[in-house]
Amino acid sequence: MPKKSEYSDDLLRFVSTLYHVDGLGQAEIMNLMRISQTKISRMLAVAQERGIVRVSVDRYEARNAKLEHEVCARFGIENAAVVKTPQNATPDSVRQTVGHFGVPFVTGLLPDTGTLAMGGGRSVAEVVSRFRKSQTRRLTIAQAMGNIDSNITPVDALELCRALGKLWGCEFLTLSTPAFVEDKKTRDSFLASAQIRLVRERLKQADAALVGVGALDYSVYIDRGVLLGNDIVQLRQQGAVGEICGRFFNVKGKECATRWRDRVISIEVEHLRKIPQVIGVAAGAERAPAIAAAITGGLLKSLLIDESVAKALLSLPAASAR
């Protein structure tokens, strides 16, 4: 294979003109020049490396500014990012798109120092996986909810905290507990631990939080077998419309008095409400009622969502707005 230096600029201009300007395919250029298609492909790459070929792409506007304005005005929040998603996109691809284009929005809202309370979930994981290394972040990452089950996955709060702590070179604090335990007595025993008390105190003083917003019928707790069909029925009968960090709340954003409240180990609703910046990440229109309720209760300060969520939010009855 020839070295890059063996391709003269004039030769590279010749090949690039045939390909990019005259519209000839690589096979046609190969026949014209009597050299292999592999060399043609290599020369086109070298031409771009040397700046002979410069690629210009019209900037894609990934966010729907009109929907963002309408959501903020309707629900009384200052920050919302509504990411455009392709029609007929799968739920996974929607989450990935929201994560990819939502990272600059989330990064811009996070402080450089202090404590970040980290929830779990697939949408949050898509954001965290796309964060870039930072030399300026000096945050402490605190796990905001216990582990869903014994099978720790990359979307669990524990792993997201670990990944972000490694990426940013930050300290991270782990709860090292299940999200739900057998009963109140067991929960209280966990909460009495000095290690757990330390993490809970840091969560109380968090400067920001990044959390997912769950809908009852589309909960990660259902997927992982923590909640069964009868549990969802009972939660709904007790007024629950959504969940954040294992805390089930009603249409007013107040925690429901369910048996799960005495079994959960996570950041408490009243503490979440006091955090200056709580960014909720969600994809899928079915989460709109839960998001509206969380905003009403002051649990969310900012939103990263896709267009279907925004449209569903705006179609809710006026009483659902803050």
N, C-alpha and C positions, 0 to 999 in steps of 0.2 A: 504493500500500500504506500503510495507517495506521501511524503511529509506535507504538512500544510504549506510550508514555504515553497514547495515545488509547484504550487498552483499560482500563476501570476495573477495580479489584479485584473489584467485585461482579459485573461481567460475566464476568470470568475464573472466578470461583467458580461461576457459573451453568453455564457451558459445561463446566467440569471435573467438576461434579457429574453432569451428564447423561452424560458420557463414562465417567468412572472409577467412579462410584458406581451410577448407574442402568443402566449397560451399553449405552447407545445407541451406535450406530456413527456415524462422522462424516457419512455420507450422511443418516442420520435427523435428526441435529442440524441439518444444512444445510436440510433441508425444514422443520423446525420454526422455525428462525430466519430463513429466507429470505436467507441469505448464502452465499457460495461455500465449497466445501470447503477451498479453500486458506486462507481466513481462519480457518476452524475449526481447521485444523492449526496455523496460526500462533498462535492464541490459546492452544491447549494447550501449545505450546512456551514462550510467554511466562509462562504460569501456573507452569510448572516453574522458570523462571528467577527469578521473584519469590518462590518458596518457598510459593506457594499449594498447589501439588502437590509432595509430597515422596515420592520413591520409596524403598521399603524392600525390600531383598533379603536373604533368609536366606543367611548366609555359606556358600559352598561349600567343603568340606574336600577339597582337591585331592590330598592325600597319604594313603597307606594306612599308618597308624601301626603296625598289627599286623604287617604284612610288614616294615616298617622295623626293628622290634624283633627280629624273628626272623632277619633277615639279619645284623644287627649281632652278635647272640648266636652265630649259627652260624659266622660267618667272622671274628669277633674284631676288628671295626672299630668305631670310635666313632661315625661319622656316615654315615647313609644316608638318602636321600630317595627314596621310591618313589611315583611319580606315577601317579594313576589315569588310565586311558585308555578311551575308549568302545569297546564291542565292535565288531568288524568295521572298525576304523579302519585306514587305509592306513599303510604304513611312514612316509610323509612326515608324515601328520597326527600319528602317535605322536611322532615327533621334535619336531614343532612344539609339541605339548602338553607334553612333557617340558621343552623349552626355556622355554616361557612360565611354567610353574608352578615350575620349578626355579631360576630366577634368584635369588629371595631366599635360597634355601639356599646357592647358590654364593657369592653376595655376602657372606653372613655368615661364610664360612670364609676368605675372602681377606684378607690383611693390607693395611693402608693404605700401608705403605712396604716397600721391598725390591725383590726381583726376582720376576716371575711368568714361568715358562716356559710357553709357549703351543704346544700341538699343533694339529692340524687335524682336519678331518672334518665331516660333515654335522651330527652331534649337537652337537658343540662349537659349530659355527656358529649353531645355533638358540639356544643360550644367549647367545653374544656379541652377537647381533643384538638381544637384548632387554635388555641392560644399560642402565642409565640414567646420565645425566651425574652426575659426582661432583666435588665441590670438595675432598674430603679425600684422595682417592687420590693418592699420590705414588710409584707403582710404576714400575719399569723393565720393559717388556714385552720378553721375549727369545724369538725364534723358535726353537722346540725341534727342528725338523726342516726339512730342505731342501725345495725345491719338487718336487712329484710329477712334473711335466712342464713343458714350455714354455708351456702354456696355463694361466695362473694364474687360478683361479676364486675366487669369494667364500668357499668353504669351505676354502681352503688356509691353512696357518699364516701365511704372509706377509701375506695380506690380513686375516686376523683380528687379527694384531698391529697392522697399520696402522689398522684401524677402531677398535680399543680404545684405541690410543695417541691417536688424534684425539678420541675421545669423552671420555676422562679427562684429556686434556692431558698425557699421559705420554711419556717417551722410549721409543722402541722400537728394538731391535737386530735386524738381519736377518742371516741366514746367507748369503744370496745365492748359494746352491749348489743343485744338484739333490739330491733325497733319495737317489737311487742313481746312482753313476757306473760307468764301464765296468769298472774293476778297482781293486785295492788301491793300486797305484802312483798312479793318478789321485786316489784319495781322499786319500792321504798328501800329495799335492801341494797339494790344497785346504786340508788341515788345517795345512799349514805357513804359510799366509797369515796375516799379522799381524791382519787384520780378523777372520778366522774364529777365530783363537786368542782374541781378545778376547771374542767372543760365547760361545765354549765355556767360558771362565773364569767368565763371569757365570752361565751355566747350571749350572756346578758349585756355585755359591753361592746358587742360587735358594731363595727362601723358600716358594714355592708353585708348583704346576703344575696346568694344566687340560688334560686330554688325552682323546682318544677311545680306545676299546678295539676293535680289529678282530678279526673272526673270519676264518679263512682263506678260506672260501667266500663271504664277503660283504665282501671287502676293497675299499677305494677304489682300491687298486693294480690290481685286476682290472678295475674299471670304466674306469680310465684307460689300460689296456693295458700297464702296467709289468710286471705278472705275467701269465703265461699259464697254461693248464691244466696243462702239464707242470711248471711251477715250483711250483704248489700241491702237486702229487703229491710232488715232491722235498722240499719243506718238511715235509710231513706225515710222510714216511718218516724225516726227521731229527728228528722229535719235536715239531715246532712245533704249537701249538694256538691261538696268538693273536699279536697284534702291537700294539705301542704305539710311535708315532713311528718306524715303519719297523724296529723291533727285534722280531724273532721269538723267542718264548720257549716253553718246554715246560711240562708240567703243574706243575712246581715253581716256575715263574716265573723260570727261569734262561735266559739267552740261548742259543739254539741255535747250534752251530758249523756254520753254513751258509755258502755262498759269498756270500750277501747281507750277512753280518755285516761282511765286509771291504770292502763297497762302499757302505755306508750312511753318510750324514752327518746325524747327529742327536744329541740328548742321549744319553749312554751309560747303560746299564742301572744300573750301580753308582752313578752320580750321581743318577739318578731315585730310586733306593731311599733315598738319604740326604736327600731333600727332606722337610721337616717336614710339609707338607700337599700331597698329590697327589690331585686330584679327578678321578675317572674318570667320563665321561659316555657312556652307551650306551642304545640302544633296540633291542628285538628279542630274543626268547628265544634265538636262535641264538648270541648272544654270551656266554651264561652260562659255558660251560667256559673261555673265554679270561679272563673276569673272575675266576673262581675261582682260576685259575692265577696271575694277576697279584697277587691278594691274598695267595696263599700265598707268593709270592716277595717280598712287601713292596713291590711297585711301586705299589700304590694304598693310600691312607689313608682315602678317603671315596668314596661312590658317589652318583651321580644317575642313576636308572634308571626304567623303567616297570614296571608290575605283571607283565608277561609275563616280564621278565628276573628279577625277584625270585622268582617261582614256579618258574622253571627252575633258578635257583640252589639253592633249597631242595629241589628234587627230585634234585639230584646226589648220587652216593654220598658217604657220610660222609668218605671219604678225600680228597674234593675240598675239604673245608673246612679252614681253617687250623688 
